[in-house]
């Protein structure tokens, strides 16, 4: 079921799960602050609740507004590569994103896709980004695939196809400022290391 971006944001704020396109594949989103919505998302994907999830942000200012500590290397990488295919996993103190934090921290990304970007602005630093698929299956790349997996009544923001770009590079930022590549992607890790 194709819905507007505004409707999608309202549903997300009410604790619903919504699909939306990104520059790579379709994502499933919920509000990071809703334990009920996160549990529904994990059940929908048939995935382990301990697996990490990223958060879509419109910019660094949204993280600053939530008082997320931002090392200088994060500021440099975001200034150069956001919006774009880079997920930065930050170590966070207690009380920050406790419902989705893993041993590495929490991943943040800034998508150039118009729908994903609009939703990130409407729910600044609160929109979960995880691929639209059942665990172990390939991610959906268009609205028709989302409907075939999750049903015709499943809410889909915008309905445009995903961008099919190469997946984002996922990098963990250590407390020391050092980088660790967790997943290779569109940006070569060696290029990121030069920013150090």
Buried (B, 14 or more C-beta within 10 A) or exposed (E): BEBEBEBBBBBBBEBBBBBBBBBBBBBBBBBBBBEEBBEBBBEBBEBEEEEBBBBBBBBBEBBEEBEBEBBEBBEEBBEEBBBBBBBBBBBBEEEBBEBBBBEBBBBBBBBBBEBBBBBBBBBBBBBBBBBBBEEEEEBBBBBEBBBEBBEEEBBBBBBBBBBEBEBBBBBBBBEEEEBEBBEEBBBEBEEBEEBE
